[in-house]
Amino acid sequence: MILNLLIIKICILLFLPVNCLKANDTSKHHTIPFKLVNNKVLVPVNIGNSRTFDLILDSGFGFDGIILFNRDLADSVNLANRILVNIPGAGDGSPSQAIMSESMTFNSGTCEFNNQRVIILQNDLFKGSASDGVIGYTYFGHYKEEVDYDNKIITLHDSADIIDESGWESIPLTFDENNKPHLNIYVSIENEEPIMLDVYIDYAASLSIELTVREGMKFKLPEKYEADFEGYGLSGDIKGKTARISKFIIGKYEFNNATATFFEGNSRSKDKNADGVISNDALRRFNLIFDFQNKKLLIKPNNSFNEPFEIIR
């Protein structure tokens, strides 16, 4: 099959028309088992007769479809009418090159999803990863998505379903131009009065709180750090420093002696409007209902709520 050499920036990809997806039967709740590996939620996906891929669930993945990390999968998943694209993301390097096919179909749990993009990276950046790729808006954008960490089950509720919110704390969400969900938290670095920060949810990240160090930042820096952090994103290496902070507060819930990782400039996030990121080591302490259409996140403490925060390197 001839590869059409068409380079497309991801910001343009986000606005290409796609059909609104639904599972085959939206009158029922659909369930998807998941694994929690290194503070990342991994969900099963099959494309045709492929093996089951374990994909990271990523709230910042703002369009319908999936990204696969292994370039050797291009033929086994039978990509039709593939084109070449550039995929920017976290990191301080150039965007990742990938191939993409539109209007694919895949299954996850009890759901079949149609009119999906399938993107396969063409580098070895994530070689050796515990996951096969990433999925996001396919779940988040069209359903009320309930994540039960205690039982390792995701339930996709139809967007019109009425959820009983008793016992849940409701957190307002706002969205940027790339469909990333933002919320407000309060942070105290070293026992000062907590300050309100605008952070976005990065559900694919394993850390707790991530703060951007730049001119005009609202928070002070800690006096000492406990560890260096090194990771990688779609645009290369990510380096930061992790410290213990006095507390952070989300909704009515307060966490003391938590961890926060500090990143210089846009090496972690290219979002100039956000003060930082809230990631899965914080969120996994709650059962969650993501309700993007009504712009809110429901949280309820789970069995991991009181676990200590560990330093992640």
C-alpha positions as CSV (number, residue, x, y, z in Angstrom):
1,M,0.0,0.0,0.0
2,I,1.4,3.4,-1.0
3,L,1.8,5.8,1.9
4,N,0.5,9.2,1.1
5,L,3.1,11.8,2.3
6,L,0.9,14.3,3.9
7,I,2.1,16.1,7.0
8,I,-0.6,17.3,9.3
9,K,-0.2,19.1,12.6
10,I,-2.2,17.8,15.5
11,C,-3.9,21.1,16.1
12,I,-5.4,20.7,12.6
13,L,-6.3,17.1,13.3
14,L,-8.4,18.1,16.2
15,F,-10.8,19.9,14.0
16,L,-11.2,17.4,11.2
17,P,-14.8,16.2,11.0
18,V,-15.5,12.8,12.6
19,N,-18.9,11.1,13.2
20,C,-20.1,11.1,16.7
21,L,-19.4,7.6,18.0
22,K,-21.6,5.5,20.1
23,A,-21.4,1.9,21.3
24,N,-23.6,-0.6,19.5
25,D,-26.3,-0.3,22.2
26,T,-26.4,3.0,24.0
27,S,-29.5,2.0,26.1
28,K,-27.2,0.0,28.4
29,H,-24.3,0.7,30.6
30,H,-21.1,-0.6,29.1
31,T,-18.3,-1.9,31.2
32,I,-14.6,-2.1,30.5
33,P,-12.1,-3.8,32.9
34,F,-8.8,-2.0,33.4
35,K,-5.4,-2.5,34.9
36,L,-3.5,0.0,37.1
37,V,0.2,-0.2,36.1
38,N,2.7,2.4,37.4
39,N,-0.3,4.7,38.3
40,K,-1.6,4.5,34.7
41,V,-5.0,3.2,33.8
42,L,-4.7,0.6,31.0
43,V,-7.8,-0.4,29.0
44,P,-8.1,-3.3,26.5
45,V,-8.7,-2.5,22.8
46,N,-8.9,-4.9,19.8
47,I,-8.8,-3.8,16.2
48,G,-10.4,-6.4,14.0
49,N,-8.8,-9.7,14.8
50,S,-5.7,-8.2,16.4
51,R,-4.4,-9.2,19.8
52,T,-5.6,-7.2,22.7
53,F,-3.7,-3.9,23.1
54,D,-3.3,-2.4,26.6
55,L,-3.8,1.4,26.1
56,I,-3.2,4.2,28.5
57,L,-6.4,6.2,29.2
58,D,-5.5,9.8,28.6
59,S,-7.9,12.7,29.3
60,G,-5.7,15.1,27.3
61,F,-6.1,13.0,24.1
62,G,-8.6,15.3,22.5
63,F,-9.9,13.5,19.5
64,D,-11.6,10.2,18.7
65,G,-9.2,7.3,18.1
66,I,-6.0,5.8,19.4
67,I,-2.2,6.1,19.2
68,L,-0.2,2.9,19.0
69,F,3.5,3.0,20.0
70,N,4.9,0.1,18.0
71,R,5.6,0.9,14.3
72,D,5.6,-2.8,13.5
73,L,1.9,-2.9,14.0
74,A,1.1,-1.0,10.8
75,D,0.4,-4.1,8.7
76,S,-1.1,-6.3,11.4
77,V,-4.0,-3.8,12.0
78,N,-4.5,-3.3,8.3
79,L,-4.5,0.5,8.1
80,A,-6.3,1.6,5.0
81,N,-5.5,4.8,3.1
82,R,-2.8,5.7,5.5
83,I,-1.2,9.2,5.6
84,L,1.9,10.6,7.4
85,V,1.4,13.0,10.3
86,N,3.4,14.8,13.0
87,I,2.2,14.3,16.6
88,P,3.5,17.0,19.1
89,G,3.3,16.4,22.8
90,A,5.1,16.7,26.1
91,G,8.9,17.0,25.9
92,D,11.5,19.4,24.7
93,G,12.2,18.0,21.2
94,S,10.5,17.7,17.8
95,P,7.1,16.1,17.3
96,S,6.9,12.4,16.7
97,Q,6.2,11.2,13.1
98,A,3.4,8.7,12.7
99,I,1.1,7.1,10.2
100,M,-2.7,7.5,10.5
101,S,-5.8,6.0,9.1
102,E,-9.3,7.5,9.3
103,S,-12.7,5.7,9.9
104,M,-11.4,2.6,11.6
105,T,-13.4,0.4,13.9
106,F,-12.2,-1.1,17.2
107,N,-13.7,-2.8,20.3
108,S,-13.1,-2.1,24.0
109,G,-14.9,-4.1,26.7
110,T,-18.5,-4.4,25.6
111,C,-18.3,-1.5,23.2
112,E,-17.6,-1.2,19.5
113,F,-16.5,2.2,18.3
114,N,-16.7,3.4,14.7
115,N,-15.3,6.2,12.6
116,Q,-12.0,6.3,14.7
117,R,-8.5,7.5,13.9
118,V,-5.8,5.0,14.4
119,I,-2.3,6.5,14.6
120,I,0.9,4.4,14.8
121,L,4.2,6.1,15.8
122,Q,7.2,5.6,13.5
123,N,9.9,5.9,16.1
124,D,11.1,3.9,19.1
125,L,10.5,6.5,21.7
126,F,8.2,4.3,23.8
127,K,10.0,1.0,23.1
128,G,9.8,-1.2,26.2
129,S,6.7,0.6,27.5
130,A,4.3,-1.5,29.6
131,S,1.5,-0.2,27.4
132,D,0.8,-0.4,23.6
133,G,-0.5,3.1,23.2
134,V,-3.1,5.7,24.2
135,I,-6.8,6.3,24.0
136,G,-8.9,9.2,25.3
137,Y,-11.7,11.3,23.8
138,T,-13.3,8.1,22.5
139,Y,-14.4,7.5,26.1
140,F,-14.3,10.9,27.7
141,G,-15.9,12.9,24.9
142,H,-19.2,11.0,24.5
143,Y,-20.1,9.4,27.8
144,K,-20.3,9.9,31.5
145,E,-17.3,7.8,32.4
146,E,-17.2,6.2,35.8
147,V,-13.8,4.9,37.0
148,D,-14.1,2.5,39.9
149,Y,-10.5,1.9,41.2
150,D,-11.6,-0.4,43.9
151,N,-13.0,-2.9,41.5
152,K,-10.9,-2.0,38.4
153,I,-14.0,-1.3,36.3
154,I,-14.8,1.6,33.9
155,T,-18.6,2.1,33.3
156,L,-19.6,4.2,30.3
157,H,-23.0,5.8,31.0
158,D,-25.0,7.3,28.2
159,S,-24.5,11.1,28.2
160,A,-28.3,11.5,28.8
161,D,-28.3,9.3,31.9
162,I,-29.1,10.9,35.3
163,I,-26.3,10.0,37.8
164,D,-27.2,9.9,41.5
165,E,-24.6,12.4,42.8
166,S,-25.3,11.9,46.5
167,G,-22.0,11.2,48.3
168,W,-19.9,12.6,45.4
169,E,-18.0,15.9,45.4
170,S,-18.6,17.9,42.2
171,I,-15.6,19.7,40.8
172,P,-16.3,22.2,38.0
173,L,-14.2,21.7,34.8
174,T,-13.3,24.1,32.0
175,F,-11.8,23.1,28.7
176,D,-9.1,24.7,26.5
177,E,-9.0,24.7,22.7
178,N,-7.5,21.2,22.6
179,N,-10.3,19.7,24.8
180,K,-8.0,19.3,27.9
181,P,-10.0,19.5,31.1
182,H,-8.9,22.1,33.6
183,L,-9.9,22.5,37.3
184,N,-8.8,24.6,40.3
185,I,-6.8,23.2,43.2
186,Y,-5.1,24.8,46.2
187,V,-1.5,24.3,47.0
188,S,0.8,25.2,49.9
189,I,4.5,24.5,49.3
190,E,5.9,25.2,52.8
191,N,3.1,25.9,55.2
192,E,2.1,29.3,53.6
193,E,-1.6,30.0,53.0
194,P,-2.8,27.7,50.2
195,I,-3.1,29.5,46.8
196,M,-5.5,28.6,44.0
197,L,-3.9,27.2,40.9
198,D,-5.4,26.4,37.5
199,V,-4.2,22.9,36.5
200,Y,-5.3,20.5,33.8
201,I,-5.9,16.8,34.2
202,D,-3.3,14.6,32.6
203,Y,-4.7,11.1,33.2
204,A,-1.9,9.5,31.4
205,A,0.8,10.7,33.8
206,S,1.9,8.8,36.9
207,L,2.9,11.7,39.1
208,S,0.8,13.6,41.6
209,I,0.9,17.4,41.2
210,E,3.2,18.9,38.5
211,L,4.0,22.6,38.6
212,T,5.4,24.8,35.8
213,V,8.4,26.9,36.8
214,R,8.4,30.2,34.8
215,E,8.3,33.9,35.1
216,G,5.2,35.2,37.0
217,M,4.3,31.8,38.6
218,K,1.9,32.0,41.5
219,F,3.7,29.6,43.9
220,K,7.1,29.7,45.5
221,L,9.7,27.1,45.0
222,P,10.6,24.6,47.8
223,E,13.8,25.0,49.7
224,K,15.0,21.5,48.9
225,Y,14.1,18.7,46.4
226,E,14.2,15.0,47.2
227,A,14.7,13.5,43.7
228,D,15.2,14.2,40.0
229,F,12.5,13.0,37.7
230,E,13.2,11.8,34.1
231,G,10.5,10.8,31.7
232,Y,9.6,11.1,28.0
233,G,6.6,12.4,26.0
234,L,5.7,12.6,22.3
235,S,8.2,15.4,21.8
236,G,11.1,14.0,23.7
237,D,12.6,13.9,27.2
238,I,10.9,15.4,30.3
239,K,13.0,16.4,33.3
240,G,12.0,17.8,36.6
241,K,12.6,17.8,40.3
242,T,10.3,16.4,43.0
243,A,9.8,17.8,46.5
244,R,7.5,17.2,49.4
245,I,4.9,20.0,49.8
246,S,2.8,20.9,52.8
247,K,-0.6,20.2,51.2
248,F,-2.8,20.3,48.2
249,I,-6.6,20.6,48.3
250,I,-9.1,19.4,45.7
251,G,-12.7,20.1,46.4
252,K,-13.2,19.6,50.1
253,Y,-10.4,17.0,50.3
254,E,-6.9,17.9,51.7
255,F,-3.7,15.9,51.3
256,N,-0.8,16.6,53.6
257,N,2.9,15.8,53.0
258,A,2.1,15.2,49.3
259,T,4.6,15.2,46.4
260,A,4.9,17.8,43.6
261,T,7.3,17.8,40.7
262,F,8.6,21.0,39.3
263,F,9.3,21.5,35.5
264,E,11.1,24.4,33.8
265,G,9.2,26.4,31.2
266,N,7.4,24.3,28.6
267,S,9.5,21.1,29.0
268,R,6.5,19.4,30.5
269,S,3.5,21.4,29.4
270,K,3.1,23.7,26.4
271,D,-0.1,25.2,27.9
272,K,0.8,28.8,28.7
273,N,-2.4,29.4,30.7
274,A,-2.1,26.5,33.1
275,D,-0.1,26.6,36.4
276,G,0.5,22.9,36.2
277,V,-1.0,19.5,36.0
278,I,-2.9,17.1,38.3
279,S,-2.0,13.5,37.5
280,N,-3.0,10.0,38.4
281,D,-1.1,9.5,41.7
282,A,-3.5,12.2,43.0
283,L,-6.6,11.1,41.1
284,R,-6.3,7.4,41.8
285,R,-7.2,8.0,45.4
286,F,-10.8,8.7,44.3
287,N,-13.4,6.9,42.4
288,L,-14.3,9.3,39.6
289,I,-17.1,10.2,37.2
290,F,-15.9,12.3,34.2
291,D,-18.8,14.3,32.9
292,F,-17.3,16.4,30.1
293,Q,-20.6,17.4,28.6
294,N,-21.8,19.0,31.8
295,K,-18.3,20.2,32.6
296,K,-17.7,18.6,35.9
297,L,-15.7,15.8,37.6
298,L,-17.3,13.8,40.5
299,I,-15.0,12.4,43.1
300,K,-15.4,10.1,46.0
301,P,-12.6,8.7,48.2
302,N,-11.7,5.0,47.6
303,N,-9.7,2.4,49.4
304,S,-6.4,4.1,48.3
305,F,-7.3,7.5,49.7
306,N,-5.0,7.4,52.7
307,E,-2.0,5.8,51.1
308,P,1.2,7.9,51.5
309,F,2.6,9.7,48.5
310,E,5.8,8.0,47.2
311,I,8.6,9.7,45.3
312,I,8.4,8.6,41.7
313,R,11.6,8.8,39.7
